[in-house]
Structures are given as structure tokens and as C-alpha cells.
Amino acid sequence: MTRVGLALLLAFFSRFASSTPPPPAQGVADSHPTLVFPKFAPGQPLHLVAYGDTRFTDPSITGVTNPRVRQWLAQQIGEQHPQAILLTGDTPFHGGNAADWSVFQHETESWRTSGALQLPTTGNHESLGGPIWIENYFQNFPEIERHRYYSALLGSLEVISLDCTQPSGASSGQGRWFAAQLDHLPAQVEFLMILYHVPWMADRQSEVFVGLPTKEALALREILEARLPRIHARVIVFNGHIHNYERFERRGVEYVVTGGGGAIPYPVLIRGGGDLYRDTGYPVYHYLVVDIANHKLHAVMWKVKDPEASSLEAEVKDEFAVEADARVANRAAQKHGKVHSHPD
């Protein structure tokens, strides 16, 4: 291990040394989709982007984020003209700081110009900087209609976003709500994407030194896995928190850690055998482009080739594909345009 690598690794560990007490839980165990976007019809092709850990803040601050790379990635995403952008958390550096959110608005202006739907999840940095953070969060993401955790129905895709700042156990409000959502997925849903900032699976390095996944993350994973035999959709879980890229498959579920949006990179020096991403290149600033069409999902990870180059460019460093359950695809074709609840 190099001296630089060790220093970065120790900095990574120190970030997890303390935690902010979670705010009170919201909500009732409602089984219906929280948000329905009728402009997305069942069977309609979808073009999405997923990424996170950007830490938007004053561009003069360079110790905790790389403003040049962050701005370039945000611009590249805008040029993708995605229909929706899935954000895995730590969007601002300090969520209680209105100035950080202003930088976010400025640097991602192209997203709104192209009309992209923004579907976020909370990260630990959202809750930094004072209690005003939650109001800042809601004001910057009006599409989620003041829901700290929610489900969004986009035709044949459903996105469930969970709140890492709230309790997640099976008996918690969020845990009960999550279970109810999984028990009643609309029949048209071919793919289910789950957003949660803290990884539900992680490399051995994070398990040993910083206790990832956390008990809260594991509780949510257990709720999901208990229902997998009855879930008709294919499931992809997007996490962040680790400022790198990792990908796992467990019990038919794809787990993707995408935390390369600009925050200070973390080295993954020990990639366990379960990590499907084996490239040793570092740092791993990146975003994912996800396309859904003809009952298939195809995801591509675009990595910044050389963050120090005079002109930045990205290259494909990973990709994976998932096919919808044939029975669901057939049913969706027969019931085009209708929403039906999956039976208990």
C-alpha cells in the first residue's frame, strides 16, 4: 500500500467515526406508489442517469471535492438528455448551507433545461449544517413533493428512494412502508430501482474497517430479500457513500455503488471476490447511463479517463444487462397503459 493510498484510506475511515442522530420517522405503510408520472407509459423506452457523492459547494473549496471534475460530470450528464436522473446522496457538501444548494442549481442548470426528472435520496451530507437542511432539500427537489422516502412510478419502472437519516428496521415507519411497497408492486413494473445512500453490499475493506453495510442498511436488505420470491420485477439497488465504484450480484439483485460524482475519491485497495468490477484504475470519477427498452435494461459506467488532463474525457469501464421476467413482459403487453396491484 502506498503512503498516499494509506492516507486517503484513513481519511475515508474517519468520515464514519461519528453520525448524526436520525430525525423522527415519517409516514404510514402506504402500499400505493407515492408519485405517478403519467408521461412515462408502460413499455416506453427510458434513458436514465445514476450517480452521486458530488458535494456541490463553493468551487474554491478543493479539499473535499474536485470542482473541475464535478462541473464537467454535471455538464456531461446534461448532454445525455436523460429523462430522469437518480442521485445516490451527498448532493451538497452541507445540506444546511443554502449557498451550497445555489452552486448545485448553477452547475446542474443543463439538467433542468433538458427537462430531466430528478429523483434523489438523502445522504449524510444532506443533514449537515443545521436543521434547515430538510427544507433546503425539499426546495431543491420539488418533484418529490416533500417526501423523505417515496416511490415513483415511471411506466414499466418503479424507483423507491429511502432515507438514510431515519430508522430502517422492520418495525420502523420506513421499514413497514418499504415492506408494503414491495408487497404491492404494480403489475406493470418490470424493473425496480432502489436508492439508498449507504451501501447494502460493500467490499471487504469497508466491512472490516468501517462496518459497512450498517445495521440499518442490512435491515432494509433483509426486508427486500424476504420478499424476493414474490417480487415479479428485476431489482437494481443503487448506493453511494463510498467515493468509488463497486458492483455485486446477490440472489438475482444487482447492487451498484456509484459514488464518483466529484467528492474526494476513496481508494478501494482490497476488492473482494464478490465485486464484479475488477479494474484497478484510480480515481474512479464516473456516472452510469441506464437504458430500458424492449423489456431489457442495459447500464454503462462512464469513467473520467484522466482527471488531471487538460481536456477531460470519459471512457466505458463497466456495463451490465438485465432482462425482465418474461411473464411480466407478456402481462405488460396485454395490459398496456393500466396499473394493477401485485397480489399479496
N, C-alpha and C positions, 0 to 999 in steps of 0.2 A: 504494500500500500504506500503510495507517495505521501509526502508531507502535506501537499495541497489537498489531496483526497481525504486524508485524515482530518484536516481542519474543517473542511466542508461537511464531513460526516458528523463531527462533533457539533457543528452549528445546527445541523439537522436535528440531532437528538435534543438539543437544548430547547428547541421550539415546542417540544411536547412536555416539558417539565412542569408546566402549570396549565390550568384550564379555567375557563370562565364558568361560574355556576349557571346551569340552564334556566331560562325563564319559564314561567308557568306554561303547562301544556294547553293547547287549543283543542277544541272541537269534539265532535261526535263521530262515532264509527259509521259514517255515511258510506253506502256501497255504490252510489252513483258517481259517474265522472264529475269532478269539480268544475271543469271548464270544457266546453264543447266548441270546437271551431268548425262550423259548417262548411267553410270554404274548402276544407280538405275532405274529399269524397272517398268512401271505401274503394280500394283498388287503384286510387290515383297515385302516380309516381311521386316520391318525396325526395327532396335534396336537402340534406341537413349538414350542420357542422357541430362537433362536440369538442370542447376543450375547457381548460380552467387554470386557476392559480396565476392570475395576471397581475394582481396587486397594482391596479391603476392608482397613481399618485403623481405628485409634482415631478416632472421629467428631470429636475436637477437632482433628485434622490436616486442614487445608483447602487447603494449598498445592499438593498433588499429586493431590487427588481432591475431588469435591464430595459430601460425605457425605449431604446432604439429597436430592439427585437420585439418588444411588446407592441409598439406602434406599428411595426411592419406586419406582424401577425394579424393584428386587428384589421389592417387595410387589406391584406390578402384574403381574409375571411369575407370582407365586404365584396371583394371582386368575384367571389364564388357565387354571389347572389343566392344564398341559401334561403329556403322557405322558413326554416326555423334554426335557431342557434341554442344548443344545450350547454349551459355553463355549470361546471362542476364545483364552483365555490371559490372563495377568496378573490372575488372580483375586485374590490377596492383593497388598498393597504389597510386603511382604518375605516370601517363602516360608519362610525360616528362622526367622521370628518366630511362635511359637505363638499369641501374643496376636492377631495379625492374622487367623489362622485362626479364632480364637474369635469375632471380630467377624463373619467370614463365616458361621459357623454361626448366630449370633444373628440377623443381618439377613436370612438366607435360610431361616429356620425354616419359613415357609409352604410352601417347596418340598418339604420332607420330610413335612410334614403332609398334603400332597396326593398324596404317593407318587410324585413325578416322578423318573425315572431321570436321573442327572446324568452326562453324558459330556464330560469336559474334555480340553483339550490343554495342554501346558506352554507358558508364556511366559517371557520373560527375567526377569520379576519373581519367578516361582516359585523361581528359583535364587539369589535374593539373600538374604543374611542367614545364611550358613553352610551347611555340608554336611548339616545336619539337614533341609534343605528337602524332600528327596525322601521322607523318612519322613512329614513333615507332609502332603505331597501325597497319599501313599497312604492315610494315615489318614482324610483328609477326603473321599476318593473311593473307598470300599470296593468300589463296583460294578465298577471296572476291574481288580480282583484283582492289584494291584501290577505292572501292565504300563505301561511308559513310552510305548510305542506299541502300538496294538491295533486290531482291527476288531470291531465289534459288529453282530450281525445282528438286526434288528427287523422280522420279517416280510418285506415287499417292499422294505425299506430296509436298506442297509448303511452304517454310519458307520466311516470309517477315520480314526483320530487319530494324528498323527505328532508327534515330539518335536523341537522346535527347538533343544534343548540338546545334541543328538547329531548326529554326521556324517550327511549325507544323500546323498552321491554314489552313483553307480550301483554302485560296488564296496564301499560300506559295508554293515554289517549291516542298518541300517534301510533303505537303498536296495534291497538284494536282497529283503528281506522285503516291501517295498511292491510291487515288481515281481511277486513271487509272488502276492500278494493280488489284484492287478489281473488277472493271467493266469488266476485260478481263481475269479472271482466266482460265487457260487451262482446258478443259472439263475432262481431266483425273484426276484432283485433287480431292481427296476425303476428305483430311484433310488440313487445312490451319493453320499454327502456326505463330503467330506474336510475335516478340521480341521487347521490348522497356523497357528501364531501369526503368523509373518512373512508379509506378502503375497506371493503368486505373481504378481500384477499390481498396479501402482500408478500413480497419476497422475504426470505429467511432473515435477512439483515434487519428489517423493520420489526419482525416478530421478536427477535432476541433483544434488541436494544431499546425499542420504544413502545413495545406492547401493542403493535398493530397486527391485526384488527383489534379495536377496542371491544369491550363487553357490549356496548351499545350497538356497534356495527354488527357484531356476531348475533345479537338478539334479532336484529332485522333479517339477517341472512337465514337464521333458523325459521323465522316466520315464513319466508319465501320457500325454503326447501321443504317445509312440512306440506306445502300446497302444490309443489311441482307436479305430482302425478295427476292433479286435476286441472292444471293450467294448460289451456289449449294454445296459448301464444308462445312464441320463442322469446326468450328473455336475454337482454343485454343490460348489464349493470355498469354504469359509468361513475367512477370515483375520481378524486383528486388528492390533495394534501401532500402527496409525495411529488416533488418537482422533477418528475421524470416520466417515463412511460413503462408500463408493465401490462401484461395480458395473460389471463388464465382461463381455463375451462374447467368447470366443476359441475357434474350432474346435468350436463346439457346446457348450462348457463355460461355465457361469455362475461368475464369480469375484466374491465379495462380501466387502468389507472391512467388518466390523462391530466397531468399537472404541469405541462410545459409551456404555459402561456406567457411567461415573461419573468415570473418570480425567480429569485436566486436559485440556480439549479442545485439539485442534490445528487451526489453520485450513488449509483447502485453498484456497490463493489462486489456484492455476493448475490448473484441471481440463482435462486434455487431451480431444481429440475422442473418444477411446475410452471415456471414463467415461459410462455411461448415466444416472448421477444428476447432474442439472444444477442443482438448487436451490442458491441462493447463501446461504440462511439459515445462521446460525451462532450458538451452537454446536449440534452435532448429537448430543445425548444420545439414545439410541434402543435399541430391541430389535426383532427380527424374529419374527413369528409365521408358522410354516410348517404348512400343512395338506396332507395327501396323501389323496386319495380318488378312486375310480373311474379309476385309472391317470393321475391328474393331480396336479401339485404347484403350489400357489399360496402365494406368500410376500408378506407385507405388512410394511413397515418403519414402526414407530410411533415418532415423534419427540416429545420433550418440547417443548411449544409455547413456553413461556417459563420458563426455569429460575429467574428472579427473581420470578415471580408468587407471590402469597400462597397460592394454591391451584394445585398442579401438575395439568396435564392433557396428554394426548398426542394427536397428530393423524397421520393417514396421510400419508406423504410419498413413498413409493415402493412399487411392487409389481411382481411378475413371475410368470409362469406357465411351467411346463414339462410337456410331455406325455411319457409313457413310450413307448418303441418299441412299435408295435402288435404286433410279433411276440412280444415279451416278455410283453405283457399277455395275449395269447392262450395262450401257453405256461403262464403262471402260473395261468390259469383251468383249464387241463386238468390241471395237476399240483398242485392246491391242497393245501397242507399238507406238501409234500415238498421236500427240499433236494437239488439236484443241482449238481455242479460244471460250470462252463463249460469246454469242451474247450480244450486248448492251441491 
